[in-house]
Amino acid sequence: MFTGIIEKIGIVTDIISSENNISFWIKSPISDELSIDQSVAHNGVCLTVEEIIEGKHRVTAIQETLNKTNLKQWKKNSFINLERCLAMNGRLDGHLVQGHVDSVATCLEIVEKQGSWEYTFEFDPQFASLIIEKGSITVNGISLTLFDVTNQSFRVAIIPYTYEHTNMKHLTLGDEVNVEFDLIGKYINRMMELKK
Protein backbone atom coordinates (compact mmCIF):
# COMPACT_ATOMS: atom_id res chain seq x y z
CA MET A 1 0.00 0.00 0.00
CA PHE A 2 1.22 3.49 -0.88
CA THR A 3 0.09 7.09 -0.34
CA GLY A 4 0.90 8.84 -3.63
CA ILE A 5 3.52 11.05 -1.99
CA ILE A 6 6.66 10.75 -4.12
CA GLU A 7 9.95 10.30 -2.26
CA LYS A 8 12.55 10.63 -4.99
CA ILE A 9 13.03 10.61 -8.74
CA GLY A 10 15.00 7.76 -10.28
CA ILE A 11 16.58 7.50 -13.73
CA VAL A 12 16.44 4.45 -16.01
CA THR A 13 20.02 3.38 -16.74
CA ASP A 14 19.49 0.08 -18.56
CA ILE A 15 16.66 -1.94 -20.10
CA ILE A 16 16.81 -5.70 -20.65
CA SER A 17 14.16 -7.68 -22.56
CA SER A 18 13.68 -11.39 -21.85
CA GLU A 19 10.85 -13.17 -23.65
CA ASN A 20 7.68 -11.20 -22.73
CA ASN A 21 9.25 -9.45 -19.74
CA ILE A 22 11.30 -6.26 -19.47
CA SER A 23 13.75 -5.54 -16.65
CA PHE A 24 14.76 -2.00 -15.74
CA TRP A 25 17.78 -0.77 -13.82
CA ILE A 26 16.92 2.40 -11.90
CA LYS A 27 19.50 4.72 -10.36
CA SER A 28 18.16 6.74 -7.43
CA PRO A 29 19.09 8.30 -4.08
CA ILE A 30 17.11 5.57 -2.26
CA SER A 31 18.27 2.49 -4.22
CA ASP A 32 20.94 1.57 -1.66
CA GLU A 33 18.34 1.84 1.12
CA LEU A 34 16.05 -0.72 -0.49
CA SER A 35 16.05 -4.45 0.15
CA ILE A 36 15.57 -7.43 -2.12
CA ASP A 37 11.87 -8.41 -2.45
CA GLN A 38 10.70 -4.95 -1.32
CA SER A 39 7.69 -3.38 -3.05
CA VAL A 40 8.33 0.05 -4.53
CA ALA A 41 5.99 2.17 -6.65
CA HIS A 42 7.60 3.23 -9.95
CA ASN A 43 5.44 5.88 -11.65
CA GLY A 44 2.65 4.40 -9.56
CA VAL A 45 3.34 0.78 -10.54
CA CYS A 46 4.11 -1.56 -7.65
CA LEU A 47 7.24 -3.51 -8.65
CA THR A 48 9.44 -5.89 -6.67
CA VAL A 49 13.10 -5.05 -6.13
CA GLU A 50 15.14 -7.97 -7.48
CA GLU A 51 18.73 -6.77 -7.29
CA ILE A 52 20.68 -3.82 -5.85
CA ILE A 53 24.15 -2.75 -7.01
CA GLU A 54 25.99 0.52 -6.31
CA GLY A 55 23.13 2.99 -6.13
CA LYS A 56 20.92 1.17 -8.62
CA HIS A 57 18.13 -1.38 -8.31
CA ARG A 58 16.50 -3.74 -10.80
CA VAL A 59 12.80 -4.47 -11.27
CA THR A 60 10.94 -6.53 -13.87
CA ALA A 61 7.59 -5.90 -15.55
CA ILE A 62 5.61 -8.83 -16.95
CA GLN A 63 3.30 -8.67 -19.97
CA GLU A 64 0.16 -7.80 -17.97
CA THR A 65 1.93 -4.81 -16.43
CA LEU A 66 3.34 -3.70 -19.78
CA ASN A 67 -0.13 -3.87 -21.35
CA LYS A 68 -1.78 -1.59 -18.77
CA THR A 69 0.95 0.94 -18.01
CA ASN A 70 3.41 3.28 -19.70
CA LEU A 71 6.42 1.12 -18.80
CA LYS A 72 6.80 -0.13 -22.37
CA GLN A 73 7.60 3.49 -23.32
CA TRP A 74 10.39 3.89 -20.79
CA LYS A 75 13.83 4.38 -22.27
CA LYS A 76 17.30 5.12 -20.97
CA ASN A 77 17.35 8.38 -18.99
CA SER A 78 13.57 8.36 -18.40
CA PHE A 79 12.69 10.00 -15.07
CA ILE A 80 10.70 7.76 -12.72
CA ASN A 81 8.70 8.75 -9.61
CA LEU A 82 9.55 6.48 -6.66
CA GLU A 83 7.71 5.76 -3.43
CA ARG A 84 8.40 3.06 -0.87
CA CYS A 85 5.41 1.29 0.67
CA LEU A 86 3.52 2.86 3.56
CA ALA A 87 4.68 1.98 7.07
CA MET A 88 1.63 1.08 9.16
CA ASN A 89 2.66 3.61 11.82
CA GLY A 90 3.10 6.39 9.25
CA ARG A 91 0.87 9.26 8.20
CA LEU A 92 -1.41 8.91 5.19
CA ASP A 93 -0.53 12.24 3.57
CA GLY A 94 -2.03 11.44 0.15
CA HIS A 95 -4.71 8.78 -0.24
CA LEU A 96 -4.83 4.97 -0.23
CA VAL A 97 -2.94 3.76 -3.31
CA GLN A 98 -2.39 0.11 -4.20
CA GLY A 99 0.20 0.52 -6.93
CA HIS A 100 -2.14 -1.41 -9.24
CA VAL A 101 -2.44 0.84 -12.29
CA ASP A 102 -5.84 0.72 -13.98
CA SER A 103 -4.98 2.35 -17.29
CA VAL A 104 -3.00 5.07 -18.99
CA ALA A 105 -4.16 8.61 -19.75
CA THR A 106 -2.81 10.98 -22.40
CA CYS A 107 -1.61 14.51 -21.66
CA LEU A 108 -3.72 16.93 -23.74
CA GLU A 109 -2.78 20.31 -22.30
CA ILE A 110 -0.26 21.94 -19.96
CA VAL A 111 -0.98 25.46 -18.74
CA GLU A 112 1.43 27.52 -16.62
CA LYS A 113 -0.59 29.54 -14.09
CA GLN A 114 1.94 32.05 -12.69
CA GLY A 115 3.57 29.70 -10.21
CA SER A 116 1.48 26.57 -10.59
CA TRP A 117 0.56 24.29 -13.49
CA GLU A 118 -2.63 22.69 -14.74
CA TYR A 119 -2.58 19.47 -16.75
CA THR A 120 -5.46 18.04 -18.75
CA PHE A 121 -5.57 14.29 -19.39
CA GLU A 122 -7.76 12.13 -21.62
CA PHE A 123 -8.66 8.63 -20.44
CA ASP A 124 -10.71 5.66 -21.62
CA PRO A 125 -14.43 6.50 -21.10
CA GLN A 126 -15.05 3.00 -19.68
CA PHE A 127 -13.56 4.34 -16.42
CA ALA A 128 -15.79 7.44 -16.25
CA SER A 129 -17.82 6.10 -13.31
CA LEU A 130 -14.66 5.87 -11.18
CA ILE A 131 -13.85 9.59 -11.02
CA ILE A 132 -15.68 12.48 -9.41
CA GLU A 133 -15.15 16.22 -9.14
CA LYS A 134 -12.65 16.95 -6.34
CA GLY A 135 -11.99 13.23 -5.93
CA SER A 136 -8.58 11.56 -5.71
CA ILE A 137 -6.54 10.00 -8.50
CA THR A 138 -2.98 8.81 -8.86
CA VAL A 139 -1.05 10.09 -11.89
CA ASN A 140 2.38 8.47 -12.36
CA GLY A 141 2.16 7.58 -8.67
CA ILE A 142 1.31 11.12 -7.50
CA SER A 143 -1.77 11.60 -5.34
CA LEU A 144 -3.76 14.43 -6.95
CA THR A 145 -7.20 16.05 -6.79
CA LEU A 146 -9.42 16.01 -9.88
CA PHE A 147 -11.41 18.90 -11.31
CA ASP A 148 -13.20 19.76 -14.57
CA VAL A 149 -14.14 16.09 -14.78
CA THR A 150 -15.89 14.81 -17.92
CA ASN A 151 -16.61 11.31 -19.19
CA GLN A 152 -13.22 11.17 -20.90
CA SER A 153 -11.00 13.87 -19.42
CA PHE A 154 -9.94 15.51 -16.18
CA ARG A 155 -7.62 18.23 -14.97
CA VAL A 156 -5.18 18.38 -12.06
CA ALA A 157 -3.31 21.32 -10.56
CA ILE A 158 0.36 20.99 -9.65
CA ILE A 159 1.95 23.11 -6.92
CA PRO A 160 5.62 24.21 -7.26
CA TYR A 161 6.91 21.59 -4.78
CA THR A 162 5.28 18.72 -6.66
CA TYR A 163 6.45 20.14 -10.00
CA GLU A 164 10.06 20.27 -8.83
CA HIS A 165 10.14 16.94 -6.97
CA THR A 166 8.36 14.66 -9.44
CA ASN A 167 8.58 13.90 -13.15
CA MET A 168 5.60 16.13 -13.96
CA LYS A 169 8.01 18.81 -15.17
CA HIS A 170 9.24 16.40 -17.86
CA LEU A 171 5.78 15.66 -19.30
CA THR A 172 5.01 16.86 -22.81
CA LEU A 173 1.82 16.89 -24.86
CA GLY A 174 0.87 13.39 -26.01
CA ASP A 175 2.78 11.63 -23.23
CA GLU A 176 1.01 8.74 -21.53
CA VAL A 177 0.83 8.58 -17.73
CA ASN A 178 -0.19 5.75 -15.42
CA VAL A 179 -3.48 6.30 -13.61
CA GLU A 180 -4.91 4.46 -10.64
CA PHE A 181 -8.47 5.36 -9.72
CA ASP A 182 -9.59 5.76 -6.12
CA LEU A 183 -9.72 2.43 -4.30
CA ILE A 184 -12.90 3.18 -2.36
CA GLY A 185 -14.65 4.38 -5.51
CA LYS A 186 -13.76 1.15 -7.31
CA TYR A 187 -15.30 -1.01 -4.56
CA ILE A 188 -18.47 1.09 -4.45
CA ASN A 189 -18.76 0.96 -8.23
CA ARG A 190 -18.40 -2.84 -8.19
CA MET A 191 -21.01 -3.21 -5.47
CA MET A 192 -23.47 -1.09 -7.45
CA GLU A 193 -22.85 -3.13 -10.59
CA LEU A 194 -23.60 -6.38 -8.76
CA LYS A 195 -26.91 -4.98 -7.48
CA LYS A 196 -28.22 -4.36 -11.00
N, C-alpha and C positions, 0 to 999 in steps of 0.2 A: 504494500500500500504506500502511496506517495501523497504529496500535498500540492504539487504544481508550483512549488517555490524552487527555482533553479539555483543550484549551488555554484557551479562553475561551467565554463565553456571548454569543451575538448575539441581537438582537431584530428581528423582522419589522416593517418600516416601511411596506411597500407590496406589493400583490399585483396582478399584471396577467395576465389570461387572454387567450390568443390561439389560436383554434381548439382543438386538444386539449391544448395546452401551457399551463403556468402559470409565470410568472416571479415571483421573489421578490427584493425588496430587503432586505438584512440589514445592520443597523448593528452594528458590533462594534469592540472595541479593536484587532483585527488587520486590519481591512478595508483600511486604507491601506498595510499591509505586503504585501498580496497582489499578484499580477500577473495580467494577462489570460491566460486559457487554463490557469490553475493549477487543480489538483484539490484540493478541500477537502471533508472529510466534514462534512455538516450532519445532525445527529441520526443519524449513521452512514451517511448516503447520500452517496456520492461524486458531487459536482456540479462542473461547470466554471465558473470565474469568467469572466463575460462583460463586465462593466463595473465600474468603480470610480469613485465620486464622493464626495468629502468625508466620509470615514469610513464609507461604505456600499459594499457590493458587490452585484451582481446575478447570480443563477443562474436556470436554467430547468429545469423537470422536464417530461419528455415523458410520454405516456400510460402506457407500460410502468412507469415509475417511480411514477407516481401510483397505479397499480393495486396495487402491492406494498408501498407504504409508507404512513406517516401524513401525508405532505406535503399531501394533499388536505384535511386538517383544520386545517392551519396558518391562522392569521388574524393580523391586525395585533396587534402586541405579544406574539405567541408567543415564548417563550424557546427558543433553538436551541443545542445543543451543537456546538462547532466544533473541528476538528482539521485541521491541515495535514498533507500527506503526509510519510511517514517519510523522513528523509535516510539514505542508505545507510551513512553513518559514525556514525549515531546509535544510542542504546540502544533495545532492544525492551523497554520497561517493562511493556507489557500483553501482548497476543498478536497474531499475524498477522491483520490485518483488511483485507479488500479494499474495503470500502465498497459492497459489492453486497448489499443487504438481501434476505433470503430471504422474510420475511413480517412480519406485525405480530402482537403479543401484547397481551392485554387485562389491565390491572391489576385484580386481584381483591381484594387486601388490602394494607394498609400498617400495620405495627406498629412503634411507637416502643419501643426497647429500652434506655432509660436511657443515651442517648448515641450509639446507632447505630439503624439502621432496617432492617427486613426487608420486602421487597416480594414478593408472590406474583403470578405472571403465568400466564394461560391462553393456550395456543397451539394451532394446528391439529395434531391427532394424526398427520397424514401425515409430520410432521417428527420424530416421537418417536425414531427410530433415530439422529438426529444429536446427541442430547444425552446426557451421562452425569453421574453424581454427581461433584461436584468438578471438572467440566470447565469449559471457557471458553465464554462467550457474549458477544455485544455487544448491549447494550440502549441504544437511542438513541445509539449510537456509543461507549458506555462499556464497556470491558473488565471483565467481572465473572465471578465464580466461582459455578457452580450448586450448589444442594443441594435436598434433598427433591424430587428429580426423579420425575415420574410420566409417563405416556404423553400427558398433555395439560396439565401444569402444572409450574412450577419456582419456586424461591425464590432470591433474591439478598440479600446483606447489604450495606448501604451505610455506610461509615465517615463520620465528621463532615466530613472534607476533601472527599470526593466529593459529599456532600450539599450543601455550601455552594458548590462550584465547578462544579456541573452543573445541569441542569434537573430533576433527580430531585425536588427540594424543591417543584416546581410540579405534580407528578403528583397526580391525584385518582383515586378509584375509577372504573373504566369507561374510563379513558383508554387509547388505543392507543399502543404504542411500537414502534419499528422493531427487529427482531431479525435478527442475522446469526449463523448457526451456525458452529462452528469449521471452518476451512478444511481442516485435515488430516482431521477426521472425515468431511467431505463426500466427499473423494477416496477414503477407505477404504470408505465406504458404497457408492459407485459401483462400485468394483472388486469388492466382494462381490456386488453385484447382477448384474454381468456374468458372474460365475462360475456363477450358478444355471442 
